[in-house]
Amino acid sequence: MSELTDFLMEHPVDDIRETVRDLSPRLKGFSFQIKAMSGQEYSDYQRMSTIIGKRGKGGTDFNGKKFNELVVINHVMTPSFKDAELLKKAGVTTSEQFLYKSLLAGEINTLAMKIMELSGFHQDMEELVEEGKNY
């Protein structure tokens, strides 16, 4: 086997995690545990965020807000936006409600970008939105 093959076999990508600290001035001193997404998850989130036929005959619209929600809800491990006990404490019934009750829009966007970077994407969000539109 080659050195690259050996490296790839010894370093699987199914559980890459990172701690994000000081996400914003409001959250200075706090940290989030995030997890990278797989290629299949990325593809699924693109599909779930694409509305077909909205622009007329066969066109598509990409919902970046929905994409960011899916990325953050499913890849922020701590705190978990899917934790039933936390949802109850926050007085909400869905992960999306908990997300928007807990974080500012810019904080959600920044977390989504950090998760995308951890997942191997090194392009800005506008490029990713364009890619989603062409999905």
N, C-alpha and C positions, 0 to 999 in steps of 0.2 A: 504494500500500500504506500501511497505517497504521504508526505508530511501533511498536506492539506486534508487528505482523507482521514488520517489519524486524528488530526485536530477536530474535524467535524464529528467524528464518532465519539470523541471524548467530551465534546461540548455541545450537547443537544440544546435546542432552543425552546423547548416546551415549558420551561419555568424560569425565564429570565426576569428578575425583579430588581427594583431600584427604589431608593428612598428619595423623595422630593421634599426639600426643606424650604421654608420661607417662600411659599408660592406667590405671595403678594404681601404688601405692607400690612394688610389687615391680618394675615395669617403668619406673621413673623414669629418664629419660635415653635411653630407647629410643622409636622411632617406627614406626608402621605406615602404609603407603600403602594407602588404601581407594578403592574405585570405587563410584559410585552404581549402583543397579539400575534396570532398565527396568520399566515396567508389566507387560510380558509375563513377565519373570523373577519379579517379585513374585507374580503370579498362579500361575505354575508352582510356586513354592515353597509357596504356600498349599495348592495341590492335592496336592503330594507329602507335605505334613505333615498331611493330613486323612485320618482313618480312618473310612470309611463303614460303618455297621451295627454298630458296637461297642456302642452304648448300647441295643441292642434294635432294634425295627422302624424302620429308616430313619434312626436317629440318627447323629450324627457326633461324633468326638473330634478335637480339634486338638492336635497334638504340638508344643508350643512349642520344646522342645529340638531336635527335628529341623529346625524352621524356622530357628532360630538357627545350627545347623550349616551348613545350605545357604547362608545369607546370608554367614557369615564365610568359609567355604571358597571360595566363588565370588567374593567381593568384597574380600577382603584381597589386594592385589596383591604387597605386600612385607611380610613374607616370604610366599611362596606355599605354602599348605598342600597344593597339588597337585603340587609339584615332586618328581619321582621321586628325584632325588639327595638331597634333604633327607629324604624318607621313609626312604630307605636308611640315611642317617647316623643317623637317630633310632631305627633298628631296628624300624620299623613297616611295615605293608603298605598301610594305607588313610589317606586324608586325615583321616577322623574320628579314627583312633587318634593321628595326629600332632597334631591339634588338642588333644585331651584330655591328651596327654603334655606339651604345650608351655604350655598356658594353664589358669588356674583357671576354674571355672564362672562366677564373677562377671566375669572379664575377657572371656570369650566373650560374655556377655550385654551388657556395655558396648560391645564392638566391634560387635555386631549393632545396638544402638541408634544408634551413631554412623553406621553405614551407612544405617540407616533415615532418620535425620535428613538426611543428605546426599542421599538419594533423594526428599526432599520431605515426609516424614512428620514431623509435629510433635506427635504424640500419644504417650502412654506405652505401654509394651509390653503392659499389661493390656488396653488398648483394642484393640490390634492382635490379641491372642489372641482377644478376643470377636469381632472382625471375621472372623478365621479360622474360628471355630466356626460362624459364619453363612454361610460360603462355599458 
